[in-house]
Amino acid sequence: MISRKIQLPKNQSFFLFGPRQTGKSTLLRSLFAPAHTITYDLLKSEEYLRFSEHPELLRAEVQARKPTVTHIIIDEVQRIPALLNEVHWLIEQPNAPFFILTGSSARKLKRSEANLLAGRALTYQLFPLTTEELGPQFSLMRALQFGTIPSIYIENDDEVAIDRLHAYVDTYLKEEIEREAQIRGIAPFMRFLTLAAMENGNQINYSNIARQAGISYQTIKSYFQVLEDTLIGQFLFPYLKSQRQRLTKHPKFYFFDTGVVRALTKKLRVPLQPGTAEFGSAFEHFVILETMRLARYHKRDYLFSYYRSSTGVEIDLIIETPRGKTIAVEIKSSDNIDGTDLRHLRSFGKQYPEAVLYCVSRVPHKRVLDSISILPWQDFFQEIITL
């Protein structure tokens, strides 16, 4: 059993969101004893059908529960948003149990204007496995090659891991997103998915992707929004002083797992080789994802963005802390960093002299050059949670 770092309350109701197979159900089973818990799994056809037709059954069954039952778990609650009205009513009753509401998509809840319990339930997000959680079991090459979705990462047989990743892409991303987002015509969406994965970590050019996919510009924008709403990826907006201006510029998009990107681009059976552009892209993707996950788990309210100047200076990740500190992070997959690798950071430092400058790489030991900290990725993850 891998110990997860997310801290979930025992005496509060909460939502727990996360992509499928990140381990939400496994985590909850380890935290909440079956003797004190009733679990409703809305992926089961019989549960889905009976609550779809009669959501009020939840109220009747919870009120009739044994006195020893203190927690009610509803898995994939977004499938029946009407249940949240019943949960809201039940929470306000005397001696109410605590509700744990899991979901792999907030899209249907947002679009249906579902009752999100008006602050009566906290919100948490579970990610694939992190370096902290895996500890000595963590392998950088395996994380870059296959990602860190739990069932895939811990699979000892690489061929089985590959088959599972293909199944995840072909079944979940196709069928589940189609159902949750009510997409009509899955073939164009699957073409879009492949193109989006090929552009992972690049500044999005909606027009180019639309032309290659044979889909309209607005449809491409809506598809990216579907991916964000279903937790399959997230936008990274450019660094500008004005928050409003950031949202008007072209963002980058990062899928939630490195293995999923390799599955979508049909590269799973091609070994990653250090020194190649593909290895560098996967390493950058991994560092950015891990930084965001650790910040979320350690409750650091950082603001993330990337930087690109009109002259071509680009910084992979900008981190702004609540206390006003700005950290510029250049990510290099090399194990040997010299002065030529730092020119963008030096340029950024001249424009923003108050910024803290990091070059994150595979070097064996930390050193400082031109006021830039060059450090191993392991050390960076340790430092990032203490800023």
N, C-alpha and C positions, 0 to 999 in steps of 0.2 A: 504494500500500500504506500503510495507516494503522498506525503503530507502536503496539502495545498496551503498556500500562504494567505489566501483571502480570509478575512476575519468576519464571520457571520454571527449575528446576534442570536441568542437563545430565547430572549424574552421580548422580541419585537416582531411584528409582521414585516415582510419584505418581499420585493421582487428580486429574482436572480436571473439576469439575462446572460446569454452566451450562445455562440454558434453550436450547432449539433455536435455531439461527441466530444465536447470539451470536458465532460465529466460532472455535469450538474447533478444528475440523479445519483451517481456513485458518491459524490461528496455529501449529499443530503442524507443518504442512507448511513453514512459513517458518523454523522453528527446527531441524528435524531432517531431514538430507539423506536423500533416498530410497535412496541407495546404502548407507546404514548402518541402514536402518529397514525393518521389516516391519509393515504395517498391516492389521488385520482390522476390517472395517466390519460390525457386526452388524445394521445396517439393510438390508444386502443379503440377500435371501431365501436364496440358496444358502449364504452363510456362516452365517446363523442356523440353518438346518436341519441342516447337518452338525455344528456344534458342540453344538446342542441334543441331538442323538442320541448324539454321541460327544465329550464335552468333553476326553477324554484325547488327542484329535488335536492339541490345542494343544501339549501336552508333547512329542509326537513331532516336530512340525514345528519347534518352537523349538530342540530339541536337535540337529536336523539342519541348522540354519541355516548360512550361510556365516560364516566367522570375522570378516568385516568388518561383520557386522550387530551393532550395539551396543544398539539400542533396538527394543522391540516395542510398537506402539500398538494398543490394542483400543478401538474406538469403540462407545459405547452399551453398556458392559459390564453394565449393570443388566438387560439383556434375558436374559442367561444367567449368573446368579449362581454357578453351579457352576464356571465357568471360574476363579473366584478361588482355588479350592482348587489348581488346576493352577499358577496364577501363584505362589501361596505356596510350593509345592514347588520350582518352578523358581528362585525368588529365592534359595533357600537352597543352591543347587548352586554348585560352584566355577565361576568365570568366567561367572557368570550375566549375561544382558543386563539393561538397565533397562527397566521396564515403565511405560507411560503409559496410564492407564485413564480414559477419558472417559465422562461420563454426563449425561443431562438429567434424571435423577431418582435420588434416593437411596432412594425409597420401597420399591421391590422388594428392594433390598439389606437395608434395615432389617427389613422384614416377613418375609423369608425367612431372617433371621439369617445372612446371607451372611458368608463369611470376609472381613473387611476388612483382613487382612494384619497385624494385631496391631502396628501402628506401623511396619511395614517399608516403608510408602508414605506420603508426605506428602499433604496435601489442600489443593487450591486451588479457587477459584471464579472463573469468568469472567462478566463482566456485559456488557450492551450498552455501546456506546461512551460514553466520558466526555468531559468538557470538556477535560481534559488531553490525551487522545489525539487529539481533533479539532483542538485548537489554533485557528488562524485560520479553519479550516473550520467552526467551531461557530456555529450559529445558534440563539438561544434560541427564536424563534418556531417554527422547524422542529422542534426537540426537543419543544416542548410540543404541537405539532399532530400529529406523526407518531412521536414517540419516537426512540430511538437504536439500535434493532436494526440492525446494519451494512448489510445489503442493502436495507433500507427507507430508512434515513437518507440514504445516498449516491445513491439513485435520483433522477435529475434530473426525471423526469416525475411530477408529483404524482398523476395518475390511476393510474399504475402502482404508485406507493407505496401508494395507498389499496387497490388490488386485492390487493397483497401482504399488507397488514395484514388484510384480510378473509379471505384464504386462510389466514393464520396462525391466526386465531381459529376459522374454520370447519373447518379440517383438523386442525391440530395440537392445539388445545385440545379439540376434540371427539374425534378418533380416537385420538391418542396418549395422552391422559390416560385415556380409557376403557380402553385396552389396558393401560397401566402400572398403573392403580389398580383394574382389574377392576370398573368400575362397571357395574351392571346398570340399564338404562333410562336412556339418555343424554338424553332429552327433559327430565326433571326437573333433571338436572345443568346443562343449557344454560340453563334458566330461572334456576337459581341463579346461574350465571356472570354473567348480565346484571344481576341484582339486586346481586350482590357488587360489580360494577364501578360501579354507581350509588352504592354506599355506600363506595367507595374513599376511605380517609382519614378516615372517620367512625368513631366508637365503635360496635362491632358490637352490634346488638340481634338475637340469634339468633332470638328468638320472632317478631319482626316479619318477618324474612326468611322464616322457616318458614311463616308465615301467608300471605304474598304468593306464595310458590312452591308452596304446597300440599304441603309436605314436612315431615316431623317435625323437631322441635328437634334431636334427636340426629343425624339425617342431615345437617342443615345444619352442625353442628359438625364432622362427619366430612368433609364436602366442603371446608370451609376447611382442614382438615388435609391433604387431598389436594393442594390448591393449594400449600401450604407445602412438602410433601414433594417435589413435582414442580418446585419452584423458580419457580413462577409468581407467587409473592408471599410476603410475610412479615408476621408480627404485630409490632405495636409496643405494648408493655404500659405501663400507667400508672406514673408515678414514685411510688414509695413506698420508705421506708427498708428495709423488709423485702422481700427477694427473693421469699420464699414468698408474701407477700401480693400481690405484683404479679401472680403467675400466677393468682390467684383472681378478679381484677377483669376487667372487660370490656376487651379490647384493641381497637386499631384494626387494620385490614388494608390493606396497600399492595401493589398489583400491581407487577410488576418493571419495567414500562415504561409511560410515559404514552400512547404510541400504542395499545397494546393496550387500555387502558381506553376510549379514544375509539372504538376499533373495536367493542368489546363494547356500548357505549351508543349506537351508530349515529350518532356525531357527527362522523365524519371529514370530511364535506363541508360542515360548518358552520364557517366561519373563527372562530378565537379572537379575541376583541376585548378589549384591555386595558381594565380598569375593570369588567369583568363578573365575576360570581361564578364562572363556569366557568373563566375565565382565572386567577383567584386560586387555585382548587382545583388546576389543572394546574401552576401555578408552585410551590405548596407541595409538591405531589407530586414535582416535579422536584428541588427543593432537598433534600428528605429523601432521595430515592434517591441523588443525587449525593454527598451527605455520607457515606452509608454505604459507597458504592463506593470513594470516595477513602480512607476510613479503612481499608478492607480491603486495598486495593492497597498502601498505605503502611505496613501492618502496625501500625496503631494499635489497641490492644485497648480500644476505647471501648465503653461500655454505653449503649444508646439507649433512650429511653422518651418518653412525653409526660406532661403535667401537667394535671390538671383538679381544681379545688377544689369543695367543696360549695356555694360561693357563685357558681360559674360562671366563675371565673378559669381560663383555659386557655392553656397554652404549647405550641406545636406540637412542639418537640423539646427534650429534655433529654439532654445528653451528659455522661457521667461518665468521667473519665480514670483510668487505673491509679494515678495519684498522688493521687487524692482530689479533684481539681478538678471542680466542677459548672458546666456552661455551659447557660444557658437561651436558647433560640433562638425568637424570634417571626418568622414569615415573612409579609411583606406584599408583594403584587405591585405596589403603587403606586410611582411615581417621585417622590413628594413625601410625606415622612413628617413628621407634626407630633406634638405632645404627646399628643393623644387616641389615637394609634395605640399608645402605649407604656404604657397604664394597666395592662394585665395583667403586663407585665414589671416595672413598678414594684411592683405588689402581690406578685409572686413574690420580688422583691429584699428587700422588708421581712420576709417570712417566712424567707428564706434569704439573709441578708446577705453570706455568703461567696461566693455564686454570681457568675459572670461573665455579663453580660447583653448579648445581641446582638439587634438587629433587622435582619434580612436582607431586602433589597428591591431595587428597580430604580433607586435614587437614583444619581446620577452620581459622587458623591464621599463619602468617609467623614467622619462628624462624631460628636461625643459630646454627648449631652443627658441630664442627670440620671443620670450614670454609666452610661448605656446607649450602646453603640457601634452607631450606625446606619451600615450599610455596604452597598456594592453586592454582589450575590451573587458576582461574580468574586473580590472581595477576601476574602469569607468563605471560599471554597474554598481560597484560599491560606493563610489563617490556621488553618483547621481541622486541617491536617496538621502544624502546628508546635506544637500545644498540649502 
